[in-house]
Amino acid sequence: MAVTPQGTAPYSPSTTIIGTIRRYRDKGLPSPIDGDVLQRAGVVSETLVPRTLQSLQILELIDEAGNPTPVFQKMRSVPEADFKTCMADWLRSVYADVFAYVDPAKDTPTQVRDAFRGYVPHGQQDRMVSLFLTLCGEAGLVPENKKSEPKLSARKPFKIHSGVPLPPKRNQIRSVPPTPANLGGLAPALAGILQSIPSPQQGWTQEARDKFVSTFGTVLDFVVPIKAEEELREEDES
């Protein structure tokens, strides 16, 4: 099928695709390669089977019947010294539309991300980029530091206006303020808000307390995105 303009691009976790390639190359897989084969081989979990089979077809590793394609068979049989070259040739072919616009070895993560904006499903484009760069890393087409998922854009600094009154500078009695170090790596934005909590001895007004709760909730949603239960389960399994 290959990755075609304005079409569907593969977005399975890179561990499942690379795991399938390595399993087929090192130990083999029964044909046709279907969901049951992948699960019994320990390559993929049940929830990721449909996505993985679709990705394997788009990447031209299996046909619609689940049989290994000639390119997949070649990747299994080539000597180890030639494996990366074989894999690189495969990627340049199957991702020809992407390579027409970007060179993952030279271009920035943002430029690579832009090359995927026309593919569907749109909500999975970050995962498409992650899979693409990881496969390119395995084939030696990108430096080691680009194998993992890229930082696609930088968020602007989030200014906090909690409205919580500052404690007096003199004669104050308060407990040690929480810091990222003693909060187990809590995000700095959240730790900063927690540091504004006055000590139990000092107290605060109801208005200040309500503003703190409202602001904390807003920043919490900004720092820690809410995800569907299925998406979190899939990430844990990958």
C-alpha positions as CSV (number, residue, x, y, z in Angstrom):
1,M,0.0,0.0,0.0
2,A,2.8,2.5,1.0
3,V,2.2,5.9,2.5
4,T,0.4,7.9,-0.1
5,P,-0.4,11.7,-0.1
6,Q,-3.5,12.6,1.9
7,G,-3.9,8.9,2.8
8,T,-3.5,6.8,6.0
9,A,-0.1,6.6,7.6
10,P,1.0,3.9,10.1
11,Y,0.9,5.0,13.7
12,S,1.4,1.8,15.7
13,P,3.9,1.9,18.6
14,S,7.4,1.6,17.2
15,T,8.1,-1.3,19.6
16,T,5.4,-3.5,18.0
17,I,6.6,-2.8,14.4
18,I,10.3,-3.3,15.2
19,G,9.4,-6.3,17.4
20,T,7.5,-7.9,14.5
21,I,10.5,-7.3,12.1
22,R,13.0,-8.7,14.6
23,R,10.8,-11.7,15.4
24,Y,10.3,-12.6,11.7
25,R,14.0,-12.1,11.0
26,D,15.4,-14.0,13.9
27,K,12.8,-16.8,14.6
28,G,10.2,-16.6,11.8
29,L,6.5,-16.2,12.0
30,P,3.8,-18.6,10.6
31,S,2.0,-17.4,7.5
32,P,-0.4,-15.8,7.2
33,I,0.6,-13.3,9.8
34,D,-2.6,-12.4,11.6
35,G,-3.5,-11.1,15.1
36,D,-3.4,-14.6,16.6
37,V,0.1,-15.1,15.3
38,L,1.3,-11.8,16.6
39,Q,-0.2,-12.4,20.1
40,R,1.1,-15.9,20.4
41,A,4.6,-14.7,19.4
42,G,4.4,-12.1,22.2
43,V,4.8,-9.2,19.7
44,V,1.6,-7.3,20.4
45,S,-1.3,-7.2,22.8
46,E,-4.9,-7.8,21.8
47,T,-5.9,-4.1,21.9
48,L,-3.2,-3.2,19.4
49,V,-3.8,-6.0,16.9
50,P,-6.0,-4.1,14.3
51,R,-3.7,-1.1,14.3
52,T,-0.6,-3.2,14.0
53,L,-1.9,-5.3,11.1
54,Q,-3.0,-2.1,9.3
55,S,0.4,-0.6,9.8
56,L,2.2,-3.7,8.5
57,Q,0.1,-3.6,5.3
58,I,0.7,0.2,4.8
59,L,4.4,-0.4,5.3
60,E,4.3,-3.2,2.7
61,L,5.5,-5.9,5.0
62,I,2.4,-8.1,4.6
63,D,-0.2,-8.2,1.9
64,E,-4.0,-8.1,2.5
65,A,-4.1,-11.8,3.2
66,G,-1.3,-11.5,5.8
67,N,1.4,-13.1,3.8
68,P,4.9,-11.6,4.0
69,T,5.8,-9.5,1.0
70,P,9.0,-9.9,-1.0
71,V,10.6,-7.0,0.7
72,F,9.8,-8.5,4.1
73,Q,11.2,-11.8,3.0
74,K,14.4,-10.0,1.8
75,M,14.7,-8.2,5.2
76,R,14.7,-11.7,6.8
77,S,17.3,-13.3,4.6
78,V,20.0,-10.6,4.1
79,P,23.2,-10.9,6.1
80,E,23.4,-8.7,9.2
81,A,26.0,-6.5,7.5
82,D,23.4,-5.6,4.8
83,F,20.4,-5.4,7.0
84,K,20.4,-1.7,7.7
85,T,21.0,-0.9,4.0
86,C,18.0,-3.1,3.2
87,M,15.9,-1.5,5.8
88,A,16.9,2.0,4.6
89,D,15.9,1.2,1.0
90,W,12.6,-0.1,2.2
91,L,11.9,3.0,4.2
92,R,12.8,5.3,1.3
93,S,10.4,3.4,-0.9
94,V,7.4,3.1,1.5
95,Y,7.8,6.6,2.8
96,A,8.7,8.1,-0.6
97,D,6.1,10.9,-0.2
98,V,7.6,12.0,3.1
99,F,11.2,11.8,1.9
100,A,10.2,14.0,-1.0
101,Y,9.8,16.9,1.5
102,V,12.1,16.2,4.4
103,D,15.4,14.6,5.2
104,P,15.1,13.3,8.8
105,A,18.8,13.3,9.3
106,K,19.1,17.1,8.7
107,D,15.6,18.7,9.1
108,T,14.2,19.7,12.5
109,P,11.5,17.8,14.3
110,T,9.0,20.6,13.4
111,Q,9.8,20.2,9.7
112,V,9.3,16.4,9.9
113,R,6.1,17.0,11.7
114,D,4.9,19.3,9.0
115,A,5.5,16.6,6.4
116,F,2.8,14.5,8.1
117,R,0.1,17.1,8.4
118,G,-1.8,15.7,5.3
119,Y,-2.1,12.2,6.6
120,V,-5.0,10.6,8.5
121,P,-6.1,10.1,11.1
122,H,-5.1,13.6,12.1
123,G,-5.2,12.9,15.8
124,Q,-2.5,10.3,15.5
125,Q,0.0,12.4,13.5
126,D,2.4,12.7,16.5
127,R,2.6,8.9,16.7
128,M,3.1,8.7,12.9
129,V,6.2,10.9,13.3
130,S,7.5,8.9,16.3
131,L,7.2,5.6,14.4
132,F,8.8,7.1,11.3
133,L,11.8,8.6,13.2
134,T,12.3,5.4,15.2
135,L,12.3,3.2,12.1
136,C,14.8,5.7,10.4
137,G,17.0,5.4,13.5
138,E,17.0,1.6,13.3
139,A,18.0,1.9,9.6
140,G,20.8,4.3,10.4
141,L,19.1,7.2,8.6
142,V,19.0,9.6,11.5
143,P,21.3,10.2,14.5
144,E,20.7,8.4,17.7
145,N,19.2,11.5,19.4
146,K,16.3,11.5,16.9
147,K,15.2,8.0,17.4
148,S,12.7,8.8,20.2
149,E,9.6,10.9,19.9
150,P,10.6,14.5,19.1
151,K,9.7,17.7,20.9
152,L,7.4,19.1,18.2
153,S,6.8,22.6,19.6
154,A,7.7,24.6,22.6
155,R,4.9,25.9,24.8
156,K,5.0,29.5,25.8
157,P,5.7,30.2,29.5
158,F,2.5,29.9,31.5
159,K,2.2,32.9,33.8
160,I,0.5,32.2,37.1
161,H,-1.7,34.8,38.7
162,S,-3.2,33.0,41.7
163,G,-4.3,36.0,43.7
164,V,-3.0,34.3,46.8
165,P,-1.5,37.0,49.2
166,L,2.2,36.7,49.9
167,P,3.1,35.8,53.4
168,P,4.7,38.6,55.5
169,K,8.5,38.8,55.2
170,R,9.0,39.3,59.0
171,N,8.0,37.3,62.0
172,Q,6.4,34.6,59.9
173,I,6.1,31.1,61.0
174,R,5.6,28.6,58.3
175,S,6.5,25.1,57.3
176,V,9.1,24.2,54.7
177,P,7.6,25.0,51.3
178,P,7.2,22.1,48.9
179,T,9.8,22.0,46.1
180,P,10.2,19.8,43.0
181,A,12.9,17.9,44.9
182,N,10.7,16.8,47.8
183,L,7.6,16.4,45.6
184,G,9.0,13.5,43.6
185,G,9.6,15.4,40.4
186,L,6.3,17.3,40.3
187,A,6.1,19.7,37.4
188,P,7.7,23.1,38.3
189,A,4.5,25.0,37.4
190,L,2.5,22.9,40.0
191,A,5.3,23.1,42.5
192,G,5.4,26.9,42.2
193,I,1.7,27.2,43.0
194,L,2.0,24.9,46.0
195,Q,4.8,27.1,47.3
196,S,2.3,30.0,47.6
197,I,0.2,28.1,50.2
198,P,0.6,30.0,53.5
199,S,1.5,28.1,56.7
200,P,-1.3,26.7,58.9
201,Q,-0.3,29.3,61.5
202,Q,-0.8,32.2,59.0
203,G,-4.0,31.1,57.2
204,W,-5.7,32.9,54.4
205,T,-9.1,34.3,53.4
206,Q,-11.9,32.3,51.7
207,E,-11.4,34.4,48.5
208,A,-7.7,33.6,48.4
209,R,-8.3,29.9,49.0
210,D,-10.9,29.8,46.2
211,K,-8.6,31.6,43.8
212,F,-5.8,29.1,44.6
213,V,-8.1,26.1,44.0
214,S,-9.3,27.5,40.6
215,T,-5.8,28.4,39.5
216,F,-4.3,25.0,40.5
217,G,-7.0,23.2,38.5
218,T,-6.3,25.2,35.4
219,V,-2.6,24.7,35.6
220,L,-3.0,21.0,36.4
221,D,-5.0,20.5,33.2
222,F,-2.4,22.5,31.3
223,V,0.6,20.4,32.6
224,V,-1.0,17.0,32.8
225,P,-3.3,16.3,29.7
226,I,-6.4,14.2,30.2
227,K,-6.4,11.1,28.1
228,A,-9.0,8.3,27.4
229,E,-8.6,5.1,29.5
230,E,-8.0,3.1,26.3
231,E,-5.2,5.4,25.2
232,L,-3.5,5.2,28.6
233,R,-3.8,1.4,28.5
234,E,-2.2,1.2,25.1
235,E,0.7,3.5,26.1
236,D,1.4,1.2,29.1
237,E,1.4,-1.8,26.9
238,S,3.7,-0.2,24.3
